[in-house]
């Protein structure tokens, strides 16, 4: 997939999350919101590969590792861990939003989530000033 494919998926997942929140489908909204973050980070990984193609030769399992759903691992694979650490240290609101986003994982598809869980994740991702997705979009 290309970067713009991942980016379109992000936008679609966030729109779907809005619809699920509106229809009180909390668990599904939570699940899809987290996938939006995952897809955004996968777009960032492609930015890294384009600017540092040697990264795929430095670790023969690099591509395999990109198949993860773990937010923290995707940040590292995108080469954004230092930037994220610096930005969250200097911006507590962004840091708080990342704390919420990092709690998501693909196993959430098997969990019932509350309205608060779903809304908090969606808000952390989409916050106009300090949202996780706004931070990702600067880098994708």
Residue frames as a rotation matrix with the C-alpha (Angstrom) as fourth column:
UNK 1
0.579 0.816 0.000 0.00
0.816 -0.579 0.000 0.00
0.000 0.000 -1.000 0.00
UNK 2
-0.278 -0.616 0.737 1.06
0.577 -0.721 -0.385 3.57
0.768 0.318 0.556 -0.62
UNK 3
-0.928 -0.158 -0.338 1.14
0.369 -0.520 -0.770 6.41
-0.054 -0.840 0.540 1.91
UNK 4
-0.730 0.683 0.020 -1.99
-0.668 -0.720 0.190 8.02
0.144 0.125 0.982 0.55
UNK 5
-0.128 0.666 -0.735 -3.83
-0.044 0.737 0.675 4.69
0.991 0.119 -0.065 0.85
UNK 6
-0.466 -0.104 -0.879 -3.01
0.817 0.331 -0.473 4.56
0.340 -0.938 -0.070 4.56
UNK 7
-0.986 0.057 -0.159 -4.03
0.011 -0.917 -0.398 8.20
-0.168 -0.394 0.904 4.92
UNK 8
-0.453 0.877 -0.162 -7.40
-0.617 -0.177 0.767 7.60
0.643 0.448 0.621 3.26
UNK 9
-0.110 0.378 -0.919 -8.00
0.462 0.838 0.290 4.66
0.880 -0.393 -0.267 5.57
UNK 10
-0.834 -0.231 -0.501 -7.28
0.552 -0.348 -0.758 6.93
0.000 -0.909 0.418 8.55
UNK 11
-0.851 0.525 -0.012 -9.91
-0.525 -0.849 0.061 9.42
0.022 0.058 0.998 7.43
UNK 12
-0.171 0.814 -0.555 -12.43
-0.389 0.461 0.797 6.66
0.905 0.352 0.238 6.76
UNK 13
-0.324 -0.008 -0.946 -11.81
0.682 0.691 -0.240 5.01
0.656 -0.723 -0.219 10.15
UNK 14
-0.952 -0.038 -0.303 -12.27
0.250 -0.669 -0.700 8.33
-0.176 -0.743 0.646 11.94
UNK 15
-0.580 0.807 -0.113 -15.53
-0.744 -0.468 0.478 9.01
0.333 0.361 0.871 10.09
UNK 16
-0.062 0.527 -0.847 -16.71
0.027 0.850 0.527 5.50
0.998 0.010 -0.067 10.93
UNK 17
-0.690 -0.246 -0.680 -15.75
0.664 0.158 -0.731 6.08
0.287 -0.956 0.055 14.56
UNK 18
-0.915 0.401 0.036 -17.90
-0.396 -0.880 -0.261 9.23
-0.073 -0.253 0.965 14.62
UNK 19
-0.197 0.886 -0.420 -20.85
-0.667 0.193 0.720 7.27
0.719 0.422 0.553 13.26
UNK 20
-0.164 0.080 -0.983 -20.35
0.436 0.900 0.001 4.49
0.885 -0.428 -0.182 15.78
UNK 21
-0.935 -0.155 -0.320 -20.19
0.355 -0.405 -0.842 6.98
0.001 -0.901 0.433 18.65
UNK 22
-0.707 0.707 0.004 -23.39
-0.695 -0.696 0.182 8.59
0.131 0.126 0.983 17.41
UNK 23
0.180 0.794 -0.580 -25.13
-0.564 0.567 0.600 5.21
0.806 0.219 0.550 17.43
UNK 24
0.419 -0.017 0.908 -23.75
-0.906 0.064 0.419 4.25
-0.065 -0.998 0.012 20.85
UNK 25
0.926 -0.228 -0.302 -21.57
0.129 0.940 -0.316 1.42
0.356 0.253 0.899 19.56
UNK 26
0.778 -0.584 0.233 -18.81
-0.595 -0.563 0.575 2.08
-0.204 -0.585 -0.785 22.08
UNK 27
0.348 -0.682 0.643 -16.69
0.066 0.703 0.709 -1.04
-0.935 -0.204 0.290 21.65
UNK 28
0.430 -0.142 0.892 -16.61
0.883 0.270 -0.383 -0.77
-0.186 0.952 0.242 17.87
UNK 29
0.932 -0.092 0.351 -15.88
0.008 -0.962 -0.274 2.95
0.363 0.258 -0.895 18.01
UNK 30
0.633 -0.732 0.251 -12.96
-0.495 -0.134 0.858 2.31
-0.595 -0.668 -0.447 20.36
UNK 31
0.287 -0.492 0.822 -11.60
0.474 0.818 0.324 -0.43
-0.832 0.296 0.469 18.13
UNK 32
0.556 -0.023 0.831 -11.76
0.819 -0.156 -0.552 1.59
0.142 0.988 -0.068 14.91
UNK 33
0.963 -0.234 0.135 -10.33
-0.252 -0.958 0.139 4.73
0.097 -0.168 -0.981 16.49
UNK 34
0.409 -0.851 0.331 -7.23
-0.267 0.235 0.935 2.80
-0.873 -0.470 -0.131 17.49
UNK 35
0.235 -0.293 0.927 -6.88
0.806 0.591 -0.017 1.42
-0.543 0.751 0.375 14.00
UNK 36
0.932 0.073 0.356 -6.83
0.269 -0.798 -0.540 4.98
0.244 0.599 -0.763 12.68
UNK 37
0.651 -0.752 0.101 -3.71
-0.630 -0.462 0.625 5.62
-0.423 -0.471 -0.774 14.77
UNK 38
0.170 -0.579 0.797 -2.15
0.218 0.811 0.542 2.40
-0.961 0.082 0.265 13.54
UNK 39
0.516 0.093 0.851 -2.77
0.843 0.122 -0.524 3.30
-0.153 0.988 -0.016 9.90
UNK 40
0.977 -0.183 0.111 -1.42
-0.165 -0.974 -0.155 6.83
0.137 0.133 -0.982 10.41
UNK 41
0.398 -0.874 0.278 1.78
-0.547 0.017 0.837 5.43
-0.736 -0.486 -0.471 11.85
UNK 42
0.206 -0.298 0.932 2.12
0.605 0.788 0.118 2.98
-0.769 0.539 0.342 8.96
UNK 43
0.871 0.069 0.486 2.02
0.434 -0.571 -0.697 5.98
0.229 0.818 -0.527 6.63
UNK 44
0.765 -0.629 0.139 4.85
-0.623 -0.668 0.406 7.48
-0.163 -0.397 -0.903 8.71
UNK 45
0.285 -0.658 0.697 6.83
0.072 0.740 0.669 4.26
-0.956 -0.141 0.258 8.33
UNK 46
0.522 -0.051 0.851 6.66
0.834 0.239 -0.497 4.69
-0.178 0.970 0.168 4.56
UNK 47
0.944 -0.265 0.196 8.04
-0.219 -0.949 -0.226 8.22
0.246 0.171 -0.954 4.95
UNK 48
0.456 -0.810 0.370 10.99
-0.564 0.059 0.824 6.77
-0.689 -0.584 -0.430 6.84
UNK 49
0.265 -0.341 0.902 11.59
0.515 0.841 0.167 4.04
-0.815 0.420 0.399 4.28
UNK 50
0.803 0.075 0.591 11.52
0.573 -0.366 -0.733 6.61
0.162 0.927 -0.337 1.47
UNK 51
0.811 -0.492 0.319 14.00
-0.487 -0.868 -0.099 8.90
0.325 -0.075 -0.943 3.22
UNK 52
-0.100 -0.837 0.537 16.16
-0.937 0.260 0.231 6.14
-0.333 -0.481 -0.811 4.74
UNK 53
0.598 0.434 -0.674 15.88
-0.692 0.703 -0.161 3.13
0.404 0.563 0.721 2.40
UNK 54
-0.381 -0.837 -0.392 18.85
-0.422 0.535 -0.732 1.55
0.822 -0.114 -0.558 4.14
UNK 55
-0.313 0.319 0.895 16.62
-0.936 0.055 -0.347 0.92
-0.160 -0.946 0.281 7.17
UNK 56
0.752 0.658 -0.041 15.21
-0.653 0.734 -0.186 -2.15
-0.092 0.167 0.982 5.44
UNK 57
0.495 -0.648 -0.578 18.70
-0.065 0.636 -0.769 -3.54
0.866 0.419 0.272 4.95
UNK 58
-0.389 -0.641 0.662 19.85
-0.699 -0.263 -0.665 -2.76
0.600 -0.722 -0.345 8.48
UNK 59
-0.541 0.331 0.773 17.34
-0.545 0.561 -0.623 -5.21
-0.640 -0.758 -0.123 9.91
UNK 60
-0.946 0.101 -0.308 16.28
-0.218 0.505 0.835 -8.06
0.240 0.857 -0.456 7.66
UNK 61
-0.532 0.803 -0.269 13.07
0.843 0.532 -0.080 -8.42
0.079 -0.269 -0.960 9.67
UNK 62
-0.921 0.136 -0.364 12.14
-0.035 -0.962 -0.271 -4.73
-0.387 -0.237 0.891 9.45
UNK 63
-0.634 0.712 -0.300 9.28
-0.582 -0.185 0.792 -5.32
0.509 0.677 0.532 6.99
UNK 64
-0.327 0.482 -0.813 7.98
0.450 0.836 0.314 -8.23
0.831 -0.263 -0.490 9.04
UNK 65
-0.717 -0.014 -0.697 7.98
0.679 -0.244 -0.693 -6.08
-0.161 -0.970 0.184 12.17
UNK 66
-0.932 0.350 -0.092 5.80
-0.362 -0.906 0.222 -3.51
-0.006 0.240 0.971 10.39
UNK 67
-0.418 0.809 -0.413 2.91
0.032 0.467 0.884 -5.98
0.908 0.356 -0.221 10.45
UNK 68
-0.778 0.074 -0.624 2.39
0.625 0.192 -0.756 -5.22
0.064 -0.979 -0.196 14.13
UNK 69
0.231 0.881 0.413 -0.64
0.546 -0.469 0.694 -3.51
0.805 0.066 -0.590 15.60
UNK 70
0.301 -0.174 -0.938 1.28
0.937 -0.128 0.324 -2.22
-0.176 -0.976 0.125 18.63
UNK 71
0.954 0.176 0.243 1.28
0.227 -0.953 -0.201 1.58
0.196 0.247 -0.949 18.69
UNK 72
0.674 -0.737 -0.050 4.58
-0.353 -0.381 0.854 1.85
-0.649 -0.558 -0.517 20.55
UNK 73
-0.030 -0.689 0.724 6.35
0.496 0.619 0.610 -0.49
-0.868 0.377 0.323 18.11
UNK 74
0.448 0.276 0.850 4.98
0.892 -0.194 -0.408 1.42
0.053 0.941 -0.333 15.12
UNK 75
0.981 -0.167 -0.101 6.29
-0.144 -0.969 0.202 4.70
-0.132 -0.184 -0.974 16.54
UNK 76
0.235 -0.954 0.185 9.75
-0.227 0.131 0.965 3.13
-0.945 -0.268 -0.186 16.78
UNK 77
-0.016 -0.211 0.977 9.57
0.791 0.596 0.141 1.58
-0.612 0.775 0.158 13.31
UNK 78
0.765 0.341 0.547 8.68
0.607 -0.665 -0.434 5.01
0.216 0.664 -0.716 11.94
UNK 79
-0.279 -0.959 0.050 11.77
0.832 -0.267 -0.486 6.41
0.479 -0.094 0.873 13.67
UNK 80
0.041 0.440 0.897 9.61
-0.012 -0.898 0.441 8.81
0.999 -0.029 -0.032 15.67
UNK 81
0.447 0.198 -0.872 10.29
0.772 0.407 0.488 7.68
0.451 -0.892 0.029 19.24
UNK 82
-0.549 -0.702 -0.455 12.77
0.831 -0.517 -0.206 10.48
-0.091 -0.491 0.867 20.03
UNK 83
-0.803 0.316 0.505 10.50
-0.030 -0.868 0.495 13.14
0.595 0.383 0.707 18.51
UNK 84
0.243 0.949 -0.201 7.51
0.168 0.163 0.972 11.78
0.955 -0.270 -0.120 20.40
UNK 85
0.138 -0.269 -0.953 9.42
0.975 0.204 0.084 11.73
0.172 -0.941 0.290 23.68
UNK 86
-0.846 -0.526 -0.083 10.56
0.532 -0.840 -0.103 15.32
-0.015 -0.132 0.991 23.19
UNK 87
-0.624 0.659 0.421 7.15
-0.149 -0.629 0.763 16.60
0.767 0.413 0.490 22.10
UNK 88
0.378 0.801 -0.464 5.24
0.361 0.333 0.871 14.88
0.852 -0.497 -0.163 24.89
UNK 89
-0.166 -0.520 -0.838 7.77
0.985 -0.048 -0.165 16.09
0.046 -0.853 0.520 27.46
UNK 90
-0.961 -0.267 -0.068 7.28
0.267 -0.964 0.007 19.69
-0.067 -0.011 0.998 26.35
UNK 91
-0.533 0.846 0.036 3.51
-0.670 -0.448 0.593 19.45
0.517 0.291 0.805 25.81
UNK 92
-0.878 0.149 0.456 1.63
-0.294 0.584 -0.757 17.78
-0.379 -0.798 -0.469 28.69
UNK 93
0.133 0.986 -0.097 -1.69
-0.692 0.022 -0.721 17.82
-0.709 0.163 0.686 26.82
UNK 94
0.273 -0.136 -0.952 -0.16
-0.853 0.424 -0.305 15.95
0.446 0.895 0.000 23.89
UNK 95
-0.772 -0.634 -0.046 1.48
-0.513 0.665 -0.543 13.59
0.375 -0.396 -0.838 26.35
UNK 96
-0.521 0.666 0.534 -1.84
-0.466 0.302 -0.832 12.86
-0.715 -0.682 0.153 28.05
UNK 97
0.471 0.713 -0.519 -3.44
-0.823 0.144 -0.550 12.12
-0.317 0.687 0.654 24.68
UNK 98
-0.082 -0.589 -0.804 -0.65
-0.735 0.581 -0.350 9.72
0.673 0.562 -0.481 23.77
UNK 99
-0.842 -0.154 0.516 -1.07
-0.504 0.563 -0.655 7.92
-0.190 -0.812 -0.552 27.10
UNK 100
0.086 0.965 0.246 -4.68
-0.566 0.250 -0.786 7.23
-0.820 -0.072 0.568 26.14
UNK 101
0.558 0.136 -0.819 -3.80
-0.824 0.209 -0.527 6.17
0.099 0.968 0.229 22.59
UNK 102
-0.453 -0.849 -0.273 -1.02
-0.773 0.526 -0.355 3.83
0.445 0.050 -0.894 23.72
UNK 103
-0.503 0.324 0.801 -3.51
-0.581 0.560 -0.591 1.82
-0.640 -0.762 -0.093 25.77
UNK 104
0.576 0.733 -0.361 -5.27
-0.751 0.300 -0.589 0.67
-0.323 0.611 0.723 22.60
UNK 105
-0.683 -0.718 0.131 -4.34
-0.521 0.605 0.602 -2.68
-0.512 0.343 -0.788 21.11
UNK 106
-0.592 0.434 -0.679 -5.83
-0.637 0.265 0.724 -5.02
0.494 0.861 0.119 18.53
UNK 107
-0.828 0.289 -0.481 -7.20
0.454 0.849 -0.271 -7.26
0.330 -0.443 -0.834 21.26
UNK 108
-0.804 0.564 -0.188 -9.73
-0.286 -0.644 -0.709 -4.55
-0.521 -0.517 0.679 22.02
UNK 109
-0.536 0.623 -0.570 -11.88
-0.677 0.086 0.731 -6.12
0.505 0.777 0.376 19.31
UNK 110
-0.368 0.356 -0.859 -12.77
0.371 0.903 0.216 -8.74
0.853 -0.239 -0.464 21.91
UNK 111
-0.775 -0.014 -0.632 -13.59
0.622 -0.202 -0.757 -6.28
-0.117 -0.979 0.165 24.67
UNK 112
0.399 0.872 0.282 -16.66
0.816 -0.478 0.323 -4.31
0.417 0.102 -0.903 25.52
UNK 113
-0.759 -0.651 -0.012 -15.74
0.609 -0.703 -0.368 -0.69
0.231 -0.287 0.930 26.06
UNK 114
-0.026 0.738 -0.675 -17.66
0.796 -0.393 -0.461 2.05
-0.605 -0.549 -0.577 27.79
UNK 115
0.792 0.354 0.497 -18.83
0.574 -0.709 -0.411 5.31
0.207 0.611 -0.764 26.29
UNK 116
0.843 -0.509 -0.174 -16.12
-0.313 -0.727 0.610 7.08
-0.437 -0.460 -0.773 28.27
UNK 117
0.033 -0.861 0.508 -13.41
0.276 0.496 0.823 4.75
-0.961 0.113 0.254 26.91
UNK 118
0.092 0.076 0.993 -14.51
0.981 0.166 -0.103 5.27
-0.173 0.983 -0.059 23.32
UNK 119
0.899 0.311 0.307 -15.04
0.368 -0.918 -0.147 9.00
0.236 0.245 -0.940 23.59
UNK 120
0.690 -0.700 -0.184 -11.76
-0.208 -0.435 0.876 9.55
-0.693 -0.566 -0.446 25.44
UNK 121
-0.143 -0.755 0.640 -9.79
0.567 0.468 0.678 7.67
-0.811 0.460 0.361 22.78
UNK 122
0.304 0.328 0.895 -11.54
0.942 -0.244 -0.230 9.49
0.143 0.913 -0.383 19.94
UNK 123
0.995 0.100 0.009 -10.97
0.096 -0.974 0.207 12.87
0.030 -0.205 -0.978 21.62
UNK 124
0.403 -0.915 -0.029 -7.30
-0.014 -0.038 0.999 12.08
-0.915 -0.402 -0.028 22.31
UNK 125
-0.194 -0.444 0.875 -6.80
0.826 0.407 0.390 11.22
-0.530 0.798 0.287 18.66
UNK 126
0.063 0.368 0.928 -8.74
0.922 -0.377 0.087 14.10
0.382 0.850 -0.363 17.13
UNK 127
0.469 0.069 -0.881 -8.05
0.608 -0.748 0.265 16.98
-0.640 -0.660 -0.393 19.53
UNK 128
0.889 -0.005 0.458 -7.45
0.394 -0.501 -0.770 19.95
0.234 0.865 -0.444 17.22
UNK 129
0.717 -0.624 0.311 -4.59
-0.654 -0.757 -0.012 21.43
0.243 -0.195 -0.950 19.24
UNK 130
-0.204 -0.826 0.525 -2.89
-0.963 0.265 0.043 18.44
-0.175 -0.497 -0.850 20.86
UNK 131
0.726 0.632 0.270 -4.30
-0.568 0.773 -0.282 15.35
-0.387 0.051 0.921 19.21
UNK 132
0.025 -0.676 0.737 -2.39
0.031 0.737 0.675 12.22
-0.999 0.006 0.040 18.38
UNK 133
0.391 0.174 0.904 -3.53
0.834 0.348 -0.428 12.33
-0.388 0.921 -0.009 14.76
UNK 134
0.996 -0.091 -0.009 -2.51
-0.088 -0.923 -0.374 15.96
0.026 0.373 -0.927 14.34
UNK 135
0.315 -0.934 0.170 0.97
-0.614 -0.064 0.787 14.99
-0.724 -0.352 -0.593 15.56
UNK 136
-0.020 -0.272 0.962 1.07
0.431 0.866 0.254 12.03
-0.902 0.420 0.100 13.17
UNK 137
0.751 0.436 0.496 -0.15
0.613 -0.180 -0.769 14.06
-0.246 0.882 -0.402 10.18
UNK 138
0.752 -0.562 -0.345 2.75
-0.546 -0.824 0.152 16.48
-0.370 0.075 -0.926 10.48
UNK 139
-0.202 -0.931 0.304 5.02
-0.657 0.359 0.663 13.50
-0.726 -0.065 -0.685 9.93
UNK 140
0.077 0.259 0.963 3.19
0.377 0.886 -0.269 11.47
-0.923 0.383 -0.029 7.30
